[in-house]
């Protein structure tokens, strides 16, 4: 079925929020336009445009996306075949198209083999539903509990092909610079050899480029707009009920229908929901449990960044409601506030955050944004994750919440980076020449993040 990428404006913020929570429109992002206010990015079938206009929304049709996405799949099949003939798995990856799920794993293995003195390949314990083993990298020479750890993950959502490529590209640039004792220049931002040594010898950088390899394979080979993992459908249900949204499956206010106000979040307990099925229970998915394991077994991790597409934003905690620092009892763990969370711009509930944590997150987000802008002028907005739509069960909120629910856990400042432009052609998997530019700018932001981590 054809889908159209559209922008939607409405009467007010609540009217726009109803697109996903009430009308079940496939909302994928939003942006603040100076002239038109908040504009929502969505994907709709052809006949839905008139329906939206009858309900008071203004709709601008941008493009039909299915055929472009299929074209991208064909391009990537040719690029993968060319790399296979040339034996260039994971070597000069930015020269030839998006990496397949298998190529990403191969690139991780090559990185560990070629840089064995300061790179560890970490096998995550839980096999995916299609029996794939997921690996992470730890980049760091030496060890010690006082070394700050930075964890970057990508590929949570299957259709966001570029996240994994960004992290592989970042790892290659960092490792080659350290091996060759050189600096790194990205656009107008330069990192000295001393800065590179500081990262590798004094810090631990963990990378898990593809959390969800089953979904990536299915998106690249079958259904390009696929977002979830490939959990089998419940007995008696068809193919529409395959998969769970990994980024709604973390044990952080997972029972959205209990913890949030009615209709406040775009989540679903229905397996056939194409976008946001939360799974049968919190952390039910092996992909979710792998991320949790990575955090549990490396307590030196103090920073967490999850790469997603799209919107050119750097998001910091919380994503559950607007922040406040005055009343510590008004927090996600207090059942008194169940049923009140998630209504933006009201006085019933706001999520408590330590004021110093919020300041530190904003500062690091801005430093990352400045580094990105120096590459080719793209300005990534720094803002609270809640944005227009509160969310439950997300990776970044889970990572930051751990030290609050369990005193023995390390405090982790958590971020989501939404790379890429919302108005670009097929924004989840842009043409690879554009993706190469995105890879360079985001890699600059990640390098800056590592430099600033303490």
N, C-alpha and C positions, 0 to 999 in steps of 0.2 A: 504494500500500500504506500502511495506517495505521501510524503510529509513535507510541509513547508516551514522554513525558518521564518518566524515573524517577530516583530516587536509590538508590544501591547501597552497602551496607556489606559488608565482608568480614572474614576472620579477622585479617589484618595487612596491612601496606603492600604486601608482595610479592604477596599474594593479589589485592589490588586492581589492582596494576600489570598482572597477567596478563589483566585484562579486555580491554585494547586490544591488547597485544603478542602474546598467545597465543590468546585467544578471539575477537578481532576485533570486539568490541563497539564501537559508535559512541560513544566517550567524548568529551564536549565540555567537561568542567570538573570541578572538585572544590572542596570547602570543608572547613574544619576546624570541626566542631561540638563544643562543650564536652561535651555529654552523650554523643554517639555516636562521637566521634573523626572520622576522615576519612570523608567521604561523597562518592561519585563521582556526577556528573551524566552521564546517558547517554540515548540514544534507541534504543529497541528495538521490534521488531514484537510484536504481542500474545502470541504463543506463546513468546517468549523468556523471559518472566518465570519460568515454571515451570522451564525449563531451568537458569536461573541459581540458583534456589533448590535444585535438586537438586545443584548443585555447591558448595553451602555459602555462597552469598551471601544477604543479606537485601535484598529489593527493595520499595521504596515507589513505587507508581504515582501520578504527579502529575496528568497530563492527556494527552489525545490531542492531538497538535500539528498534524497535517496540515490538519484542517478549520479550525483557528484561523489557520494561516498562509495558507490560501486566502482566508479572510475578510479578512485584512490586505491581500492582493494586490488584492482587489476594492475595498477602501477607498482604496487608493493610486491605482488607475486613475481613480476618481471625483475624487479630489483633484487629480490631474495635469490632468484635463480642465477642472476649474474654474480652475486657475491659467492654463491656456492661454487660456481665454475672457477672463480678466481681464488678461492680459498681464503676469503677475507673476512671470515667470521670475527666480529668484535674487534677488528683491528682499526681500520680507518672508517669507522661506522658513519661519520657524518658526510661521507662522499657518496652514499648510495641508497638512501631510503630507510624507512622505519625498520627496526629490527623485529624479527619474529620472536615468539616466546622462547623457542629453542636457542636462537642466536643470543638472546639476553643472558641465558644461563651459560652459554659458551663464553660470552664476553667476561662474565664474572670469574669463570674458571681460568681464563687466560690472564686476567689481572692478578689473581692469586699466584699463578705459576711464575709470571715474569717479575713479580715484586715480592718474592717470598719473605724477605727480611723484615717487611713492614706492612704486609697485608695478610689477613686471615680470612679464609672462606668459611662462613658459618652456615652449617646445614640447619635449617629450621625444622622442628620435629614433626609437624603435622602435614601429611600428604594431602593434596587437594582432592576433590571428588573424582578427578580423572587421573589420580595417582601420580601427580607430579611432585617432585621435591623442589621446594623453594630455597634459595640461598641468599644470604646477605654477605656483605664485605665489612670487615673491620679494618680501617686504615689507621695505623698508628705504630710507631716504633717504640718498643718498651711497654711498660705497664705500670699500674698504680691506681689506687682508689681515689687519689686526689686529682687525677686527670679529668678535665671536663669532657663529657661525651655528648656528641651531636648525632641525632638519628634522623636520616632522610628516608622517606618511603615514597613509592610511586606505584602507579598501576592498580590502585584500589578499584577504580571504575574502568571497566574493560575498554570502552570506546575512546578513552583519553590516551591515545597511543603515545603521545610525545613525552609523557611523564617519565617512563622508563628510559627513553633515549636521552633525556636531559641528564639523568643521574649517571648513566654509563659514560656519557661525554664528560661530565664533571669529574668522574673518577679518573678517566684517562688523562685529562689535562693535569690534574693534581699529581698523579703518580709519575707521569713523565717528567714534570717539572722537578719533583723531588729527586728522582733518579739521576737526572742530568744536571742537577744543582743550578737550575735556572729559575727565573721568575715567570710570571704569567701576565700577559697583557691581554685584556679583553676590551676592545673599544678604547675609550680614554681612561680606563681604570687599569692600573698596573699593580701587581703584587710582587714584592721583591723575593729573591731567594731566601732571605732570612724569614720572611713572613710564611713562606711555604714550609720551611723547616720547623717553624713554631707550630704549625698545624699538625704536621706528621709526628713530631717528636715530643710534643707536650700535650696533645689532645687525642681523643679517639673519635673517629668519624665512622659511623655505621651507615651503610646504604643497603636498602632493600628495594631494588628498582622495580620489580614486578610482584606485588603482593598477590595478584589474581591472574596467574598465567592461563588458566582454563578459559576465563572470560576473554582475555586478550586474543587467544587463538580463535575463539568463536567469532569475535568481532572482526578480526582481520580476514577470516576465511568465509564466514557465513553471513552474519547480520551486523552491519557496521555500527548501528546505533545501540548495540547491546551494552548494558551497564553493569549487570549483576555478575555473580559467579555462576557456576554450573551445578549447583545442588540439584539432585534429581527431584522431579515433581512428586508430591505426595501420591500415595496409591489412589488410583481412580481418577487422577487429574491428567490433563494433556500437557503438551509441550509449552503452552503459555504459562504454566506454573513452575517452570524450571527456574532456579536461581534465587539468590538473596542479595540484597544491597549490603555489601560489606560495611559501608560507611553509615549504616543504621543498625548494625549488629553489635556494637561495642557495649559493654555493661555500664552505661552511663544514662540514666533515665530511660532505659530501653522500653519500659512499659509506658509508652507515650500517652495511651488512652487513660491511664491512671494519673500520671504526673503532670500533664499539661491541660490547659483549658480546652474544651471541645473544639476541634477544628483548627487548633493553633499550629500544628506541624504537619508537614507533608510526609507522613509515614503510613504504612499499611500492614495489617495482619493477614492480608489476603495474598496467598502465594502467586496468583496470576497478575498481581500488580507489576507492570512492566518496569517501574522505576524504583520503588522504595519499600518493597517487602522486607520487613525487619528480621525475618527468620522465626523459627519455632521457639527459640529461647535466646537469652543474651549469650553472646560468644559461642553460638552453636556452630559457627563455620570454622573450618581449619585455617582459612586465611586470616580471620580475626585472631584466632588463638596464637598464630605465629607471631603477629605483631605484639601481642601481650607477652609472649615468651621472651621476645627480644628485649622488652623493657624490664621484665622480671629478672632476667639472668645477666643484665648489665646495669647494675645500679648506679654506675658513674654517668649514665645518660641524664643530662640536665636540660637538653633542648630537643625538640621534636618538630619536624616539618613534614607535612603531607602535601605532595604535589598533585594538583588537579587542573582541569580545564573547565571553564575559561573565564576571562573577565579582567585580567591585569590588576589583581588585588592581592594584598598580603593581609591575611585575617588572623586576629589573635583572640584569645578567650574573652568571654564565653559565647557559645552559639545558642544557648538555651533561652536567654532573655537579656534585656539590657543590664549593664553593670551598675553596681552600687557598692560603696565601701563603708557605709555607716552602720549597717545592722548585720552582724555576722550570723545571727540566727536565721536570717532569710537566705537560705541556701538550698541547693539541690538535694541534700540529704535529709531535710526536715519535712516529714510527711504532712505537717500542718498546712503546707502550701500546695499540696497535691490538688490538681484541678484548677490552679490559678496561674500556672506558668505559661509563658509564651505569647501573651497578648502585649504587643509593643505599645508604648506610650500610654500605659495605664499606671495606677498607683497600687495595684493589688500585689504585684510581685516584681522584684528585680534581683538578679543573681549577684551574690556577694563575691567580691574579689579583693584580695589584698592590694592596697593602693600602690605599694612598691612594685609588686608583680606587674600590675598594669602599666606602670611607668616604664619598667624594664622592657616589657613586650613591645610597647609603642616605640621606644628608642631603637630596639634592634630591628623592628620592622622598617622604620624610616631609613636606617643605615643600609639595609638590604635594598630598599627602593632606590636610594641615591646611586648605589653601585649599578643597578640595572639601567637606570636612566643614562648613565655615562656611556653605555655601549652604543645605543642608537636613538636615544631620546625618548623612549617609551617610559611613561610615568605610571608606576604601579601604586594605586591608592592603598594606604594603610588604614584599616578600620576593624571594628569589632566584628567577630564572626556572625553575630546574630543577624546583621544586615536587614533584609526585608522579611526573611522567613526563618524563624527559629527552627532548630533541628534537634533530634534526639538520637542517642546512640552513635555519635560521631567519634572518629579517632582522636581528633585534637582535644576535644573536651574530656574524653576518657583519660588521655595522657596527663592533662593538667590536674584532673580530679583525684588521681591516685594518692597523692600525699595528704589529701584531706580525708579520704575514707580510711586510709591505713597509715598510721603514724610512722611505720617502719619504711615506707616507700620514699624514694627521692622525689624532691620537687622538680617537675619538668615544665618549663615554659613551652607552650605548644602553639603552632602556627599552621595555617593552610595557605599555600601559595596557589592562586588561580592564574595560570599562565595563558597567554594568547588573547586575541582580540575577539570580542563578541560579534563584531560585524564582518569578520573574515569569512571567506568561503569555507564551508565545512569546518567550523571552528574547533571541533573535537579532534580532527585529523587534517590539519591544513596541508597544502602542498609542501613537499619536503624542503624546497629552497627557502620557504618562509619558516618552516620548523627549525632549520639550521640557525636562522637568526634568533629565534626564540631560545634555542639551546644555549647560544653564546651569552645572551643577556641574563638568563636565569642562572647559568653557571657563575656569572660574575656576582650575582646576588648571594648564591650559596657560599662562594669563597669569602665574601665579606662577612657573612654570618659566622663562618668558622673563625675568622680573624677576631671577631668581636666576642665570641663565646668565652666565658670565664668560669 
